[in-house]
């Protein structure tokens, strides 16, 4: 797994329009772990990719009508089978964190990389997801040395009043031991 111009060569590319340049082209220094399923509790089917590309059909599910005007993205998505998809170059600012703060720094999108795990807070993540996540994290840490084990957080840690992901089912100890 290599990173060239912010793109991981082993990832399936699915470019999102929902990004912009990082302020002052600063290097990423934070890694944020999220989860997502669309509609909630359902996996597969391409809905996440469509959502991150502003192509989600609002008539496909009642929940889609609620989120139809949102413009969001993440750098990466790891599917239940471990497949890695990249939406935004690591050199750019993906729109994944929203209103957020880490160690007194506001607007975490400015300095973070966002990884979405296909899942829910209370559902066990797959072995394949942990394997892909650990490999990707090790590569990101090599490429962007300001990211270390202490600068990897959940969405819940940077937006605690509004977010809970990756949730109680995420095994932080398993993950952190796999990246050392």
N, C-alpha and C positions, 0 to 999 in steps of 0.2 A: 504494500500500500504506500503510494507516494503522493505528495501534494505538490502540484505545479500551478503557479499563479492563483493559489487559493482553492484549487479544485482537486479533489481526491480521485486518482485515476481508477480506483476500484469501485467507485460509486456510479450508479446510474444517474445521469444528468437529467434534470427536469427543471429548467430555469424558471424562476418566479420573477414577476415584475415588481414584487413587493420588497424592495431593498433600496438603499442609497449608499453613498460613500460614507466611510467613517470620518468623523471630524479629525482634521489634521492627519489623516491616514494613519492613525495610531494602530499599533499592533494589538491583537486581542490579548487580554490578560485574565479572562474569566470564562469558564465553561459552565453552561446552564443546562441541566437535564429537565426535560418536560415529558408529558405524555399527551396523547391525543387519540381519539377514535371518532369516526364520523359515519353515520350518526352515533351518538354515545352508546358504547357497548358493542358496536359492530366493527368487524375488521375486514380488511381487503376491499376490493371493489373500486379502488382508485379515487375515492372521495377526498382523501386528504390531499393528494396531488392536485386535484381539481380546485380545492379550496385555496391552496397556496398559490395557485395560478389564476385566481379570480374567474374560474370556469365552473364552479359548482352550480348545478341546476337547482334553484330554490324549490321547484316542484317535486324534487326527488324524495323529500322527507319533511315533515313539519318543522323539525329543528333547523333545517337548511334555510328556511324562510327567516328565522331569527338571526342568522349569521351572514345573510347574503351581502350585506354592505361592508363587512369587515375586510380589511386588506392586511393580511398577516402572512408571515413566512417563518421558516427556520432555515438554518444552514443545512441540517440533515434530518432525515427520517430513517429510523430503523424499524422495519416491519417485523411482524411476529416470527417470520421464518428467517430473520437475520439479514434480509436484503437491505442494502444501504442505498439511499437516494439522496442526492444533493440538489438543493434548490438555489443556493446563493453561495458565491465565492466567500471563503473565510476572510478575504481581504476587504469585503464589503459588510455593511450593516444590514442584517436581516431584521425583520420586524417581529420578534418573538417574545420579548420580555415585557413590553408595555411600561406602565408606570412602575418604576423599580429603583432599588437602591442597594448597593453593596459596599460595606465598609465606608460609609459616608459619601460614596460616589453615586450620583443620580444618573438616570437614563442608561441602564445597563446595556441596552442595544449598542451603544457607542463603542463598547470595549469588550463585548462578549461574543462567543460562538454558542449557538443554540442547537441542541440535539433533541429531537422528538422521538420518543419511544411509542410505537403503536400499542396502546393499552389504556388502562384506567388505574386510578389510585388504589383500588382494593383488589385488583386481579394480578396474580403472579405473572411476572415477565418470563419469557422463554430463555432457555439456555443459549439458543442461537442469538438472541438479542444481547445478552450479556457478553458473549464472545465477540460480536461485531462491535459493541460499545467499547469494550476494553481495547481492542485492536485500534479502533479509530482514535480513542483517547490517547493512547501511547504515541501514535503518529502526530497528533495535534500538539502534544507536549514537546516532542522533538522539534517540530517546525516552529512553534511559538513558545519559547522558553519562559515567558512571563506567566504561562499557565502551568501550575504545579498541582499536586494533590490537594493543597489547601485552598486553591482557587477554583474548585469544582463544587457547584452548589445545585440545589433543586430550585425550580421556579418558586416554590413555597418559601425559600430562604430570602429571595430578593423582592418578593411581593406578598408578604405573609398575610396581609389583610384581605387579599382577594384571590390568592391561588393556593392550591394544596398539592400540586403535582411535583414530583412523580408519585407521591403517595406512600402510604404505609407498606404497600406490597413491594416497594423497591428495596432491594438488599444492598444497602450502602457498603457494608463490610465486605461482602462478596465482590462487589465492583472495585472498591479501593484496593483490595488485596490483589486483584487481577491486573492492576495498572502499575504496580510497583516493580 
